[in-house]
């Protein structure tokens, strides 16, 4: 028996995980190539050598994830992906949200780790209207204040940084009456913000806790686990305060390894759940074993 059938697409990139009484669903937004010169402290061929030593693809692709946190029917979406602005490799979050059984109208809250384009552009549909018509947007007050302040473009020397400012402002503009800023609490049961500043001024991780189980959504402390866990002190080109960002990375990696806590992040390879193990001055990411009965 033979067939001429050739698959045209992957199955939807959706993965559910039960954290106590909370269901967390990973939604892949897709992936784009990660420029290796972003690790500007390394010699030109050094990132390639690190990746090949660990049997990783060269050039690497950076996955981007968002997360649905379903706490007894209250639906929080943590970050929104690239949206429609970066080509066909990304912008798949809403398709995967629908494949997971949700509607964009179901989202009560969009909780932002920070306001870089690959985290906020998905707030908009292609026509510039709200992707999540019933949602409030919650973001750290330092983060919102930085991107919205006058002359913030002067902070950036490159066109990408200046473009990021305009994209952040455009993405949040339709939600201007539904933006809530916080300093200590996001006001959502089961979700605790953890200061992770450095990548951006108000970059925030979120600890999901229920019935003694925990998950750390660490945002953008990692863009490539292979490179940054082997040399966690490395600076990254998109870090606004690179020194603070590297301290934050080490702090959260230490927390995850010492507490043996489950972790995930916006740029971890799908399905993006795992643990951190420390060996000397480096860390190892250990993917969590998939189980069909996680729900």
Secondary structure as UniProt FT lines:
FT   STRAND          14..19
FT   TURN            20..21
FT   STRAND          22..33
FT   HELIX           36..38
FT   TURN            40..41
FT   TURN            44..45
FT   HELIX           46..53
FT   TURN            54..55
FT   STRAND          61..71
FT   TURN            72..73
FT   STRAND          74..78
FT   TURN            83..84
FT   TURN            88..89
FT   HELIX           93..99
FT   TURN            100..101
FT   HELIX           104..106
FT   STRAND          109..111
FT   HELIX           117..120
FT   HELIX           121..123
FT   TURN            126..127
FT   TURN            133..134
FT   STRAND          136..140
FT   HELIX           141..148
FT   TURN            150..151
FT   HELIX           152..155
FT   HELIX           159..173
FT   TURN            174..175
FT   HELIX           176..178
FT   STRAND          179..182
FT   TURN            189..190
FT   STRAND          191..195
FT   TURN            197..198
FT   TURN            201..202
FT   STRAND          204..210
FT   TURN            211..212
FT   STRAND          213..217
FT   TURN            219..220
FT   HELIX           225..230
FT   TURN            232..233
FT   TURN            237..238
FT   HELIX           242..259
FT   STRAND          262..264
FT   TURN            266..267
FT   TURN            270..271
FT   STRAND          274..279
FT   TURN            280..281
FT   STRAND          282..287
FT   TURN            292..293
//
